[in-house]
């Protein structure tokens, strides 16, 4: 009988240790999940900022200004414009 009690005690202790280990792992994973979610939010903010920056750099007025000032380009006269239609 004493031997059975010792075996049951060992099983109970093993189960208790397994529960503690499982809870610890769950907390670690939850902490990691929160960290990754924060990183995701930071990346979403950065993505929004980059999209805004891209739209600013690609604005038609800015491109036209740079073309005139740096490249010396100008709008062609109406007689110089040639329209080409794509073959279908």
HUJOSUL-V43391 format. One record per residue. RES is the residue in one small letter. SS is DSSP state (H for helix, E for strand, C for the rest). OMEGA is omega in degrees with one decimal (999 if undefined). NEAR is the number of other C-alpha atoms within 8 Angstrom. Layout:
res: <RES/RES>
ss: <SS/SS>
omega: <OMEGA/OMEGA>
near: <NEAR/NEAR>
This chain:
res: <x/x/x/x/x/x/x/x/x/x/x/x/x/x/x/x/x/x/x/x/x/x/x/x/x/x/x/x/x/x/x/x/x/x/x/x/x/x/x/x/x/x/x/x/x/x/x/x/x/x/x/x/x/x/x/x/x/x/x/x/x/x/x/x/x/x/x/x/x/x/x/x/x/x/x/x/x/x/x/x/x/x/x/x/x/x/x/x>
ss: <C/H/H/H/H/H/H/H/H/H/H/H/H/H/H/H/H/H/H/H/H/H/H/H/H/H/H/H/H/H/H/H/H/H/H/H/H/H/H/H/H/H/H/H/H/H/H/H/H/H/H/H/H/H/H/H/H/C/C/H/H/H/H/H/H/H/H/H/H/C/C/C/C/C/C/C/C/H/H/H/C/C/C/C/C/C/C/C>
omega: <179.4/179.2/177.4/177.7/178.7/178.8/178.1/177.2/178.8/178.3/179.0/178.7/178.8/177.8/178.8/178.4/178.0/178.0/179.1/179.6/179.8/177.7/178.9/179.3/178.8/178.5/177.4/-179.6/178.4/177.4/178.2/177.3/178.4/179.3/179.7/176.7/175.6/178.3/178.0/178.9/177.7/179.6/176.8/177.4/179.1/178.9/177.7/179.1/179.4/177.5/177.6/178.6/179.2/-179.7/177.4/-178.6/-176.1/-178.8/-175.9/-178.5/179.9/179.7/179.9/179.0/179.6/179.2/179.5/-172.4/-173.9/-174.7/178.5/-179.2/177.1/179.5/-179.5/175.8/-178.5/179.8/-178.7/-177.2/178.5/179.5/-179.5/179.0/179.9/177.5/-178.9/999>
near: <4/5/6/7/8/8/8/8/8/8/8/8/8/8/8/8/8/8/8/8/8/8/8/8/8/8/8/8/8/8/8/8/8/8/8/8/8/8/8/8/8/8/8/8/8/8/8/8/8/8/8/8/8/8/8/7/8/8/8/6/6/9/10/8/8/9/11/10/8/6/7/7/7/6/4/7/6/5/5/6/7/4/4/4/4/4/3/2>
